[in-house]
Amino acid sequence: QTLPSSSGVANLPTNSTPKEDSNVGNGEALMEISSGKPIIASVKEPVYSNGAYSLEVTASADSGDDLVYYLYASGKVDPVAYSSNGKFKNIPPAEDETGVYTLEVKNSRTGESTSKPIPGFVKQVEKTVTVKKLSAGDLQNMFNSGSVPSSAKPCFARGYKIVCSGLAEDESAPDRYEEILNRLIASWSSVVVTSLSYNDKNQITSIHIKVVY
């Protein structure tokens, strides 16, 4: 309604409704939703050592959630390996000839996951290095001569055992062939090598001797 003024000039109507700020919401402002789906950034080539593989995976989610990492064999429900940081160790070679495992990276909060086949987990053929087999007669000749040459040291397996018969009650069995040589000098008259045992590399794992005073 237009009201007359004292000067006779009509006043323009006033807008009592404030102009709305288009930048101000009504309490339901839209927020950007970050994705929780993992993104695999890189997968290094599997590294083989001592019968097992190691693997390093880099992944992330836009949401910043923690991720967990699994490796699965084809058709298997249980993972063959698990990692909380993308670094796997002691991964067994794949049982099938493909050498492929499936990598699954999962968002620990939302359960969203991303999968990718990873090749390179093939079974390795271990090279067996054998040494010249030392016979009981060879070792007997060395003891008789009072010396075992350094070239024969690889013929003895680590942790080999010495089993003695004819020992005095107050004497313990030697644990190294060097000690046999020392006792032959000090107190033993002779020894007889009765038998030897070997591993698959032809190394001696046990020496059976008879002691003569």
N, C-alpha and C positions, 0 to 999 in steps of 0.2 A: 504494500500500500504506500502511495506517495503522499506525504504530508506537506501542507503549505508552509512556507517559511515566513518569518516576520517581514522580509523584504519583498514578499510577493513572488519570489522565484522558487519554483518547486525544487525540493531536494531529490537528488538521485537516490534510488533505493540502495541500501547497503547490504552486502553479502555477509550474513552472519556465520556462514559455514566456512571454517578454515580450509585452505587448499591442502589436499593430502600430498605428503611427500612420497613420490613414487619409489624412493629408495628405502622406505621404512615398511617393513612387513607387518603382518598381523599376528606375529608370534609363531608362525608356521613357516619360517624361512627355510628354503631348501638348502641342504648340506650335501657337499660332494661325498659320495660313497667310494672309498678306496677298495679296490679288488683284493680279495684274500686268496685268489688262485695263484699258486706258486709259478714262478717263471724260472726255467733252467737256463742259466747264463752260459755255463761252460762245464764240460766234462773232460778231465784229463785222461789220457790213455792209461789203461790198467798196467801196473808195474808188477812183474813177477819176481819173487825172491823166496828161497827156502821152502818151496812147495805151496806157496799161497800168493794171492794178489793183494795189492793195495789200490785204492781209487780215491780221487778227490773231485768233488762236485761243488759247484757254486750256483746257488739259487736264492731267490728272494720273493717276497710278496709285497705289493704296493701298500697293503695294510700294515706292514711291519711286524706281522705275527711271527712267532717262532715256527720253524719248520722241522720236520723229522724226515729221515731218508731211509728207504728200504731197497733191497735187491731181492728179486724173486726169480726162481728158476721156472721154466715153462711148465704150466699146468700145476704148479705147486701153490698151496695156500699159505704156508708158513715161509717167512723170508729166510734167505740164506745168510743175510747180513743186515745190520742195522747201524745207523749213525745219527747222532743228534746235531752234528755240525758239518756233515757232508764229507767227512774224512773216514774212509773205510780201511780197515786192516784185517789181515788174516782171512781173506775171502777165498774159499776153496774153488778150484777149477770147476767149470760146468761139467755135469755128468754126461750131457749129450755132446755130439761132435760139433755143434754150431758154436759153442763157446759164448753164447749170448745170455745175458741176464736182463731182466726188465727193471729199470730204475723207477721207483715211485717216490715223489717228493710230496709230502702231505702237510697242509696247514694244521698245526696242532690244536688250534682253537675252532676253526670252522669245519675242518674235515675235507676241505677242497683239496684236490690232488692233481698232479701232472705226472704222466708216465712217459718213459722213453727207453727203447731197447739199447743196450750197451754191449757191443761185441768185444772180443779180446780175451775171454776167460777160458782159453783152451788148455787142455792138459799138456803139460810139458814132459818130455822124455828126459829123465835125469841121466846124465852121463856118469857111468861108473868107471872110476879110475882104479885099475888093478895094479898090483905090484908083483914082482917076481916072487913066486912062492918059495919060502924057505923051508926045507925039509928037516925032519928030526935029525937026519945024518949031517946036514949042513950045520945045524946049530951045535951038534955034538962036537964036530971038528973045531968050531969056534971056541967052545969051552975048553977043549983039550989044548988049544993053542994059547989060551989065556987072553983072547982079544975078540971083540965083536966089532967089525969095521963100521964106520959111520954110514957107509952106503947101505947097510942092512937095517938101519933104524926105521925107515918107512915100512919095513916088513912086520913091525909090531903095532898092533892096534892100540889106541888110547885106552888106558885102564885095563890092560891085559893082566891075567892072573898067573901066579906061580903056585903049583901044588907040589908039595914035597913028601916023599916017604923016606923013612930011615933017619929022621931028624932026632937029635937028642931031646930029652924031655924039657930041658931048660932053654931050648933054642926055638925061636919063632922062624917061620918061613920068610924068605926074602920077598920083596915086592917088586924088584927090578932086576933085570939080567945083569946090570953092573954090579949089584950086590952079590950075585952068584960068583962073579969073577973075583971079587974082593975076598970072599970066604974061601975060595979055592987057594988063594995065596995065604990066608991066615990060618985056617983050621981044617978045611975039608981036603981029603986026599983026592977025590974025584967026584964027578956026578955022571949019571947016566940019564940021557933024555929018553924017556919011555914013550911019550906021545905029545902031539901038538893038536890044538884046535884052531880053526880059521873062520873068518867072516867071509862075506861074499866078494870082498876085495882082495882075497888071498892073504890078509894080514893075520898074524898070530893073535888069538884071543886068550889062550891059556897054554902054559908050559907045564908038563908033568915030568918031574925028575926024581931020581933015586940018589940019595946022598951016601957017599962012602967016606968014613973018617980014616 
